[in-house]
Amino acid sequence: MYENNYPNNYNDGTQNGNDTNYRQQSNDTYHYGSGGSFSGADGFHREEYRPGGNNKPGKEKKSGNGVGKKVAVGVLCGLSFGIFAGLGFQAVDTATDFLKDKAGIEQSREEDNVSQVEQTQAQPQEDNTAKAESSNKIDETQMVQTSVTDVTQVVKEVMPSVVSVNKKYIEKMSFWGQEYSQEGSGSGSGIIVGQNDTELLLVSNYHVVESPEELTVQFVDGTQAQAQIKGMDADKDLAVIAVQLSDISGDTMEQISIARMGNSDALSLGESVIAIGNALGYGQSVTTGVVSALDRPIAASTVQTNVQEDTEINTFIQTNAAINPGNSGGALLNMRGEVIGITSNKIGGNAVEGMGYAIPISDAEPIIEKLMTRETRLKVDEEKKGYLGITGLDVASEYSQLYDAPRGVYVSSVTEGSGADEAGLVRGDIITAIDDEEITSMTELRDYLDYCEAGSTVTLTIMQGSPMGYQSKQVEVTLGLQNNVQ
């Protein structure tokens, strides 16, 4: 700050009675000279007052302190200018920084707004891109799932395990009391499911192989071999047949294979499937489709009686893969080449279109394993065939429930002197098994006896009525040669 370099008291070197010095409590001194002059503490000269004289303004008296005052004023002005200039520059710098900061904030806000706008504008594009990519993936997935056209590799692997089954049979008819018979033929399919020391084992439908006069199978290389019944389950429409290994050439054995079993319980609706079978008896053919329904309950006709048709309710796999006559007993496969069903053209009949059915392999496998353990039976020539000596009727399920009777063959009459008569069978007995194999119809009993020679012995399980209800009993019957109706 500014410092006053001049003294606070003024003394002109004289002192008289007219001079008066006034001092304040501070160091500032105000001095009146004898001539009426006044000097302040700041050293500036004021007016001169002369008593009794002319007080008009006149020429100031020059003094030595005039130059000092001018210098002081200049220095003061310079310092003031410097101070105000410094303050001005500082204010400008502060204002500039403030404006810059404000401009930076505004710019940041604008950039944020622009970024938000860009993000907002980009978001729908990203969403649309993501949706488009997702849609493309879905489309690709759907295309893969629904456009199952190339199944060559699966078919190539599975075809050696599928066979054609051909049957010759005798069809009997009655016209005006006369009985006629004629030879017929049928065809179906089968699947190779196992092998033992002497036999190749195949599964098919019961209705494909029932009551054959001759049964043959044709392998993938076109060779044929005779087959025999090993075991049957009419209610489930399943049968296991056997081909002697000695009847199969080495070249054929190298080309055929045993099918791999899958899990039908793991199937999903819409899953792609392949059906392979001897369609229309023309040879193996391939059709594709999807699983249309699971656990579809259908009343499958299994037994034809003189009174009514007995039915068995089973559940099946429904597919839109074409299942035609001849496909029965063939394979329904998943895309891994595993058998997940045994196709049957009989189920559903001819009244539907675009709907085929298959027995779920998870339901069929326990039955197949049981039938595979049975002893293979060779069909006996007609002149050597053994006869039981009864006439019988089927005990339908409705009658079984109504009369609390077991299912089986109701003995309506017994031929005198026959094996059944000698074993003690009487009218009213119900045959439920032969050689521990369950019997539910007269057709099954006849089919079993076709493999039994006259003179052989069979064990019958019968249910005989008593005041306490039906009692189970086993009897041994020696088959005879009587050509009586059974």
C-alpha positions in Angstrom: 0.0 0.0 0.0 0.9 3.6 -0.3 3.1 5.0 2.4 3.4 8.8 3.1 7.0 9.7 3.1 6.4 13.2 4.3 6.5 14.2 8.0 3.2 14.7 9.8 4.3 18.0 11.3 5.4 21.0 9.4 7.9 23.6 10.8 9.0 26.6 8.7 12.0 27.1 10.9 10.5 30.1 12.8 8.5 30.2 15.9 6.7 33.1 17.2 3.7 34.0 19.2 1.5 33.9 16.1 2.3 30.3 15.3 0.0 27.8 16.8 0.5 24.0 16.6 -2.5 21.7 17.0 -1.9 18.1 17.7 -4.5 15.4 17.8 -4.1 12.1 19.6 -2.6 10.8 16.5 0.6 11.8 15.0 -1.0 14.1 12.5 -0.2 17.8 13.2 -2.1 20.8 11.8 -0.2 24.1 11.8 -1.4 27.6 11.3 1.3 30.0 10.4 1.4 33.7 11.3 0.5 34.8 7.9 -2.8 32.8 8.0 -1.5 29.9 6.1 -2.6 26.4 7.0 -0.7 23.2 6.5 -2.4 19.8 7.1 -1.0 16.5 8.0 -0.8 15.5 4.4 1.6 18.4 3.7 -0.7 20.0 1.2 -1.0 23.7 1.2 -4.5 25.2 1.6 -5.8 28.7 1.3 -4.0 31.7 2.7 -6.2 34.0 4.8 -4.9 37.4 5.6 -6.8 39.3 8.4 -7.8 42.7 7.5 -6.4 42.4 4.0 -7.8 41.6 0.6 -9.0 38.1 0.6 -9.5 37.8 -3.1 -7.9 35.0 -4.7 -4.5 35.8 -5.9 -1.5 34.1 -7.1 -0.6 31.2 -5.0 2.6 31.3 -3.3 4.9 28.7 -4.7 6.5 26.4 -2.3 9.0 23.6 -2.4 6.4 20.9 -1.8 4.5 21.3 -5.1 6.8 18.9 -7.0 6.5 16.3 -4.2 2.7 16.5 -4.4 2.7 15.9 -8.1 5.0 13.0 -7.7 2.8 11.6 -4.9 -0.3 12.0 -7.0 1.4 10.3 -10.0 2.6 7.4 -7.9 -0.8 7.1 -6.3 -2.5 7.1 -9.7 0.0 4.5 -11.0 -0.5 2.3 -8.0 -4.2 2.7 -8.3 -4.1 1.9 -11.9 -1.9 -1.1 -11.3 -4.2 -2.3 -8.5 -7.3 -1.9 -10.6 -5.6 -3.3 -13.6 -4.6 -6.4 -11.6 -8.0 -6.7 -10.2 -9.4 -6.3 -13.7 -7.2 -9.0 -15.1 -7.9 -11.2 -12.1 -11.6 -10.7 -12.7 -11.3 -11.4 -16.4 -9.3 -14.6 -15.6 -11.9 -15.7 -13.0 -14.8 -14.9 -15.3 -13.0 -16.7 -18.1 -12.5 -19.8 -15.9 -16.1 -19.6 -14.8 -17.3 -19.3 -18.4 -15.1 -22.2 -19.4 -16.3 -24.3 -16.6 -19.9 -23.5 -17.4 -19.3 -24.1 -21.0 -17.7 -27.4 -20.1 -20.7 -28.4 -18.0 -23.1 -27.4 -20.8 -21.0 -29.3 -23.3 -20.9 -32.3 -21.0 -24.7 -32.1 -20.7 -25.1 -31.7 -24.4 -22.7 -34.7 -24.9 -24.7 -36.7 -22.4 -27.9 -35.7 -24.1 -26.5 -36.6 -27.4 -25.2 -39.9 -26.0 -28.6 -40.6 -24.5 -30.3 -39.8 -27.8 -27.8 -42.0 -29.6 -28.3 -44.8 -27.1 -32.1 -44.4 -27.3 -31.8 -44.4 -31.1 -29.4 -47.3 -31.1 -31.4 -49.3 -28.5 -34.2 -50.2 -30.9 -31.7 -51.0 -33.5 -29.8 -53.3 -31.1 -33.1 -54.7 -29.9 -34.2 -55.2 -33.5 -30.8 -56.7 -34.3 -31.0 -59.0 -31.3 -34.6 -60.0 -32.2 -33.6 -60.5 -35.8 -30.7 -62.7 -34.7 -33.0 -64.6 -32.3 -35.6 -65.0 -35.0 -32.9 -66.3 -37.4 -31.8 -68.8 -34.8 -35.4 -69.9 -34.2 -35.9 -70.1 -38.0 -32.8 -72.1 -38.3 -33.8 -74.4 -35.4 -37.3 -74.8 -36.9 -35.8 -75.5 -40.2 -33.5 -78.2 -38.8 -36.3 -79.7 -36.7 -39.0 -79.6 -39.4 -37.0 -80.2 -42.5 -35.8 -83.7 -41.7 -35.1 -84.9 -45.2 -31.6 -86.3 -45.1 -31.7 -89.4 -42.9 -29.4 -91.5 -45.0 -26.8 -92.1 -42.3 -29.4 -93.2 -39.8 -31.1 -95.5 -42.3 -27.8 -96.9 -43.4 -26.9 -97.9 -39.8 -30.4 -99.3 -38.9 -31.5 -101.0 -42.1 -29.4 -104.2 -41.5 -31.4 -104.8 -38.3 -34.8 -104.7 -40.0 -36.2 -107.7 -41.8 -39.3 -108.6 -43.9 -41.6 -111.3 -42.5 -43.6 -113.4 -44.9 -46.3 -115.9 -43.9 -48.4 -118.6 -45.5 -51.5 -119.7 -43.7 -54.6 -121.8 -44.2 -57.8 -119.8 -44.2 -60.9 -121.8 -43.2 -64.4 -120.8 -44.3 -67.9 -122.2 -43.7 -70.6 -122.0 -46.4 -74.0 -123.7 -46.2 -72.8 -126.0 -43.5 -69.7 -127.0 -45.4 -66.2 -126.1 -44.4 -63.7 -124.9 -47.0 -60.1 -124.0 -46.7 -57.7 -122.1 -48.9 -54.1 -121.0 -48.7 -53.4 -117.3 -48.0 -50.3 -115.2 -47.6 -49.3 -112.1 -45.7 -46.3 -109.9 -45.1 -45.0 -107.8 -42.3 -41.8 -106.7 -40.7 -39.5 -107.6 -37.9 -36.5 -106.3 -35.9 -33.4 -108.3 -34.9 -33.2 -107.9 -31.1 -30.8 -110.6 -30.0 -28.9 -113.8 -30.5 -28.1 -117.0 -28.5 -25.9 -119.9 -29.1 -28.1 -121.4 -31.9 -30.6 -118.8 -32.9 -31.1 -115.3 -34.2 -34.0 -113.7 -32.3 -36.5 -111.2 -33.9 -39.5 -109.3 -32.6 -42.7 -108.6 -34.6 -46.4 -108.2 -34.1 -48.5 -111.1 -33.0 -51.0 -110.6 -35.8 -48.2 -110.8 -38.3 -47.0 -114.3 -37.3 -50.1 -115.9 -35.8 -51.3 -119.3 -37.1 -48.6 -119.7 -39.8 -48.3 -122.7 -42.1 -44.9 -121.4 -43.1 -42.9 -118.4 -41.8 -39.9 -116.9 -43.5 -37.8 -113.8 -43.0 -35.8 -111.8 -45.6 -32.6 -110.1 -44.6 -31.1 -106.8 -45.9 -29.0 -108.7 -48.5 -32.1 -110.4 -50.0 -31.5 -113.9 -48.6 -34.3 -115.8 -46.9 -34.5 -118.3 -44.0 -37.2 -120.3 -42.2 -38.4 -119.0 -38.9 -40.2 -120.5 -35.9 -42.4 -119.1 -33.2 -40.6 -118.7 -29.9 -43.2 -116.8 -27.8 -46.3 -114.7 -28.3 -48.5 -112.2 -26.4 -51.8 -111.6 -28.1 -53.0 -108.9 -25.7 -49.9 -106.7 -26.4 -49.7 -107.8 -30.1 -46.1 -108.9 -29.7 -44.3 -112.0 -30.8 -40.7 -113.3 -30.8 -39.6 -115.5 -33.7 -36.3 -117.4 -34.1 -34.1 -118.3 -37.1 -31.5 -121.1 -36.7 -28.0 -119.7 -37.1 -27.2 -122.8 -39.2 -29.7 -121.5 -41.8 -27.9 -118.2 -42.2 -24.8 -117.8 -44.4 -21.6 -116.2 -43.2 -21.9 -113.4 -45.7 -25.4 -112.6 -44.4 -24.2 -112.7 -40.8 -21.6 -110.1 -41.6 -24.2 -107.7 -43.1 -26.9 -107.9 -40.5 -26.9 -106.3 -37.1 -28.8 -106.2 -33.8 -30.9 -103.1 -33.3 -30.2 -100.6 -30.4 -33.1 -100.1 -28.1 -34.1 -96.5 -27.1 -36.3 -95.0 -24.4 -39.8 -94.1 -25.5 -40.5 -92.5 -22.1 -38.0 -89.7 -23.1 -39.9 -88.8 -26.3 -41.3 -85.2 -26.8 -44.1 -84.0 -28.9 -42.9 -82.8 -32.3 -39.7 -84.9 -32.1 -38.6 -86.2 -35.5 -38.9 -90.0 -36.1 -38.2 -92.5 -38.9 -40.3 -95.6 -39.8 -38.7 -98.5 -41.6 -40.7 -101.5 -42.7 -41.9 -103.8 -45.5 -44.6 -101.5 -46.8 -47.2 -103.4 -48.9 -44.8 -106.3 -49.1 -42.7 -104.6 -51.7 -39.5 -104.6 -49.5 -38.1 -102.2 -47.0 -39.1 -98.6 -47.3 -38.4 -95.4 -45.2 -40.9 -92.7 -44.1 -40.3 -89.8 -41.8 -42.5 -87.7 -39.6 -42.8 -86.4 -36.0 -44.3 -87.6 -32.7 -47.9 -86.5 -33.0 -49.1 -87.8 -29.6 -47.9 -89.8 -26.6 -49.7 -92.4 -24.5 -52.6 -92.5 -26.9 -55.2 -95.0 -25.6 -56.7 -97.2 -28.2 -58.9 -100.3 -28.0 -57.0 -102.9 -30.0 -59.1 -105.8 -31.2 -57.2 -109.0 -30.2 -59.8 -111.8 -29.9 -62.7 -112.8 -32.1 -65.2 -115.1 -30.5 -68.5 -116.6 -31.6 -70.3 -114.2 -29.3 -68.4 -110.9 -29.4 -65.1 -109.3 -30.0 -62.9 -108.9 -26.9 -60.8 -105.8 -26.8 -57.7 -104.7 -24.9 -57.0 -101.0 -24.1 -53.3 -100.1 -24.6 -51.4 -96.9 -25.1 -49.4 -96.1 -28.2 -47.1 -93.6 -29.8 -48.9 -91.6 -32.6 -47.0 -90.3 -35.5 -47.6 -88.8 -38.9 -44.9 -90.9 -40.5 -46.7 -93.2 -43.0 -47.5 -96.6 -41.5 -48.9 -98.9 -44.3 -49.8 -102.6 -44.4 -46.6 -104.5 -44.2 -45.0 -102.0 -41.8 -46.5 -103.9 -38.9 -43.7 -105.3 -36.7 -41.2 -102.7 -38.1 -39.1 -100.1 -36.4 -40.0 -96.6 -35.3 -36.7 -94.8 -34.7 -35.4 -91.6 -33.2 -32.8 -89.5 -34.9 -30.0 -91.4 -33.1 -31.1 -94.6 -34.8 -32.5 -96.2 -31.6 -35.8 -98.2 -31.7 -38.4 -96.3 -29.7 -41.5 -98.1 -31.0 -42.7 -101.2 -32.9 -45.1 -100.0 -35.6 -48.5 -101.6 -36.2 -50.8 -100.9 -39.1 -53.6 -102.8 -37.4 -54.0 -100.1 -34.8 -56.5 -97.4 -35.8 -57.7 -99.3 -38.9 -58.3 -97.8 -42.3 -60.6 -95.0 -41.3 -57.8 -92.5 -40.5 -55.3 -90.8 -42.7 -51.9 -89.3 -41.6 -52.0 -91.1 -38.3 -49.8 -94.1 -37.6 -49.2 -95.9 -34.3 -46.4 -97.8 -32.6 -46.1 -99.8 -29.4 -43.7 -97.9 -27.1 -40.5 -99.8 -26.7 -40.3 -99.1 -23.0 -43.6 -101.0 -22.6 -42.7 -103.8 -25.0 -39.1 -104.5 -23.9 -40.0 -106.4 -20.7 -42.4 -108.6 -22.6 -39.8 -109.2 -25.4 -37.2 -110.3 -22.9 -39.7 -112.8 -21.4 -40.7 -114.2 -24.7 -37.0 -114.6 -25.8 -36.4 -117.1 -22.9 -39.1 -119.5 -24.1 -38.4 -122.7 -25.9 -38.6 -122.5 -29.6 -41.4 -124.6 -31.1 -41.3 -126.2 -34.5 -44.5 -126.5 -36.4 -45.8 -130.1 -36.7 -47.2 -131.5 -39.9 -50.9 -131.9 -40.0 -50.9 -135.7 -39.9 -48.8 -135.7 -36.8 -50.5 -132.9 -34.9 -51.9 -133.7 -31.5 -55.4 -132.9 -30.4 -56.8 -132.0 -27.0 -60.4 -133.2 -27.5 -62.6 -130.2 -26.4 -64.7 -127.4 -27.8 -64.4 -124.1 -26.1 -65.4 -120.4 -26.0 -63.5 -117.3 -25.0 -64.3 -115.8 -21.6 -64.5 -112.1 -22.6 -63.4 -109.5 -20.1 -67.0 -108.3 -19.7 -68.2 -111.7 -18.7 -65.1 -112.1 -16.4 -66.1 -109.0 -14.5 -69.8 -109.8 -14.5 -69.6 -113.3 -13.2 -66.3 -113.0 -11.4 -64.8 -115.6 -13.6 -61.2 -115.8 -14.8 -60.2 -115.0 -18.4 -59.4 -118.0 -20.5 -61.1 -120.7 -22.6 -64.4 -122.0 -21.3 -64.8 -125.7 -21.9 -68.3 -126.1 -23.4 -67.9 -129.9 -24.2 -65.4 -132.7 -23.9 -65.0 -135.5 -26.4 -65.4 -138.9 -24.9 -62.2 -140.9 -24.9 -60.0 -138.0 -25.7 -56.9 -136.9 -23.7 -59.0 -134.1 -22.0 -61.6 -136.6 -21.0 -59.1 -139.0 -19.5 -57.4 -136.1 -17.6 -60.7 -135.2 -15.9 -61.8 -132.0 -17.7 -65.5 -131.3 -17.6 -67.9 -128.8 -19.0 -67.6 -125.5 -17.1 -63.8 -125.7 -16.6 -61.8 -122.7 -17.7 -58.3 -123.2 -19.2 -56.1 -120.3 -18.3 -52.6 -121.6 -19.2 -50.8 -124.4 -21.1 -47.3 -125.3 -20.1 -47.3 -122.2 -17.9 -48.0 -120.0 -20.9 -51.1 -117.8 -20.4 -54.1 -118.5 -22.6 -56.9 -116.0 -23.0 -58.6 -117.3 -26.2 -59.3 -120.4 -28.2 -57.1 -119.0 -31.0 -54.1 -118.9 -28.7 -54.8 -122.5 -27.6 -55.0 -123.7 -31.2 -51.7 -121.9 -32.1 -49.9 -123.6 -29.3 -51.2 -127.0 -30.1 -50.0 -126.6 -33.7 -46.5 -127.2 -32.4 -47.4 -130.3 -30.4 -47.2 -133.8 -31.8 -49.7 -136.5 -31.0 -48.6 -138.5 -28.0 -46.8 -135.6 -26.3 -47.9 -134.4 -22.9 -48.9 -130.8 -22.0 -49.7 -129.3 -18.6 -53.0 -127.4 -18.4 -53.9 -124.9 -15.7 -57.6 -124.9 -15.2 -60.1 -123.1 -12.9 -62.9 -125.3 -11.6 -66.0 -124.0 -10.0 -66.9 -124.9 -6.4 -69.1 -123.6 -3.6 -66.1 -121.5 -2.5 -65.6 -120.1 -6.0 -63.1 -121.0 -8.7 -60.2 -123.1 -7.6 -57.0 -123.4 -9.6 -55.8 -126.9 -10.6 -53.1 -128.3 -12.9 -53.7 -131.4 -15.0 -51.5 -133.3 -17.4 -53.1 -134.2 -20.8 -51.7 -136.7 -23.3 -52.6 -135.5 -26.8 -54.3 -137.9 -29.2 -54.9 -138.2 -32.9 -58.6 -137.6 -32.9 -59.5 -135.0 -35.4 -62.1 -133.4 -33.3 -63.0 -129.7 -33.1 -61.2 -128.1 -30.3 
